[in-house]
């Protein structure tokens, strides 16, 4: 039977996001978790459109560590609400709500802040 090794994560983990290398401290992880479970107002008044660059996960908050509430495809029409922390809150034409990282949105998402 092959032996396996357990790799333990140090207190200060390293994360790679959008092509940059950043250190993540326990305080940053806690702040990210606190951001989950939030919605945002519809401040962007542009028309609905097909704005996904690929199929995406809809998250419960503006952070990678937030839970996934559903998925959407490039065929979905989307209504942007606003953006914060590199994520855009949006509603699909089928009324799914969630946060999507701006790198998965045409033009980088909305520029209307939450």
C-alpha positions in Angstrom: 0.0 0.0 0.0 1.5 3.4 -1.0 2.3 5.9 1.8 0.7 9.3 1.6 1.9 12.5 3.2 -0.2 15.1 4.8 0.6 18.6 3.9 -0.2 21.1 6.7 -1.1 24.7 5.8 1.0 27.3 7.7 -0.8 30.1 9.5 0.2 32.6 6.8 -0.8 30.9 3.5 0.2 32.1 0.1 -2.6 32.8 -2.5 -2.4 33.4 -6.2 -5.1 35.7 -7.6 -5.3 37.5 -10.9 -1.7 36.8 -11.7 -0.3 38.3 -8.4 1.2 36.5 -5.5 -0.1 37.7 -2.1 0.3 36.5 1.5 -2.9 35.6 3.3 -2.9 36.1 7.1 -5.5 34.5 9.5 -7.0 38.0 9.8 -7.5 38.3 6.0 -9.1 34.8 5.9 -11.5 35.9 8.7 -12.4 39.1 6.9 -13.0 37.2 3.7 -15.3 34.7 5.5 -17.2 37.7 7.1 -18.0 39.0 3.6 -20.0 35.8 2.7 -23.8 35.8 2.8 -24.2 39.4 1.6 -26.3 40.9 -1.2 -25.9 44.3 -2.8 -28.2 47.0 -4.3 -28.9 47.3 -8.0 -26.9 50.5 -8.8 -25.8 49.7 -12.3 -28.6 50.8 -14.7 -27.3 49.3 -18.0 -29.4 46.8 -19.9 -29.2 43.1 -19.3 -26.7 41.3 -21.6 -24.6 38.2 -22.1 -21.6 39.2 -20.0 -20.0 35.9 -18.9 -16.7 34.9 -20.6 -17.2 31.3 -19.5 -19.5 29.2 -17.4 -19.3 30.5 -13.8 -20.2 29.8 -10.1 -22.4 32.3 -8.3 -21.0 32.9 -4.8 -22.6 34.0 -1.5 -20.2 36.9 -1.1 -17.4 38.9 -2.8 -14.6 36.4 -2.0 -13.2 33.1 -3.3 -13.8 31.4 0.0 -17.6 32.1 -0.1 -20.0 29.3 -0.8 -21.4 28.5 -4.2 -25.1 29.0 -4.6 -25.5 28.1 -8.3 -24.0 28.2 -11.7 -24.6 30.2 -14.9 -23.5 29.8 -18.5 -22.4 32.1 -21.2 -25.9 31.9 -22.7 -27.4 33.6 -19.5 -28.5 37.2 -19.7 -27.3 39.1 -16.7 -28.2 42.3 -14.8 -25.1 43.8 -13.0 -25.9 45.4 -9.6 -22.5 46.7 -8.4 -18.9 45.7 -7.7 -16.6 45.4 -4.7 -13.4 43.6 -3.8 -13.0 42.4 -7.5 -16.4 40.7 -7.6 -19.7 41.9 -9.2 -23.1 41.1 -7.6 -25.6 40.2 -10.3 -28.9 38.6 -11.2 -29.4 36.2 -14.1 -32.5 36.3 -16.3 -33.7 33.2 -14.4 -33.5 35.3 -11.1 -30.4 33.6 -9.7 -28.4 36.1 -7.5 -24.8 35.9 -6.6 -21.2 37.3 -6.8 -18.9 36.5 -9.7 -15.2 37.4 -10.0 -14.8 40.3 -12.5 -12.2 38.2 -14.5 -15.1 36.1 -15.7 -17.2 39.0 -16.9 -17.0 40.8 -20.3 -15.1 44.1 -19.8 -14.2 43.2 -16.2 -17.7 43.6 -14.8 -19.4 46.8 -13.8 -17.5 49.9 -12.6 -20.4 50.9 -10.3 -19.3 50.5 -6.7 -21.5 48.9 -4.1 
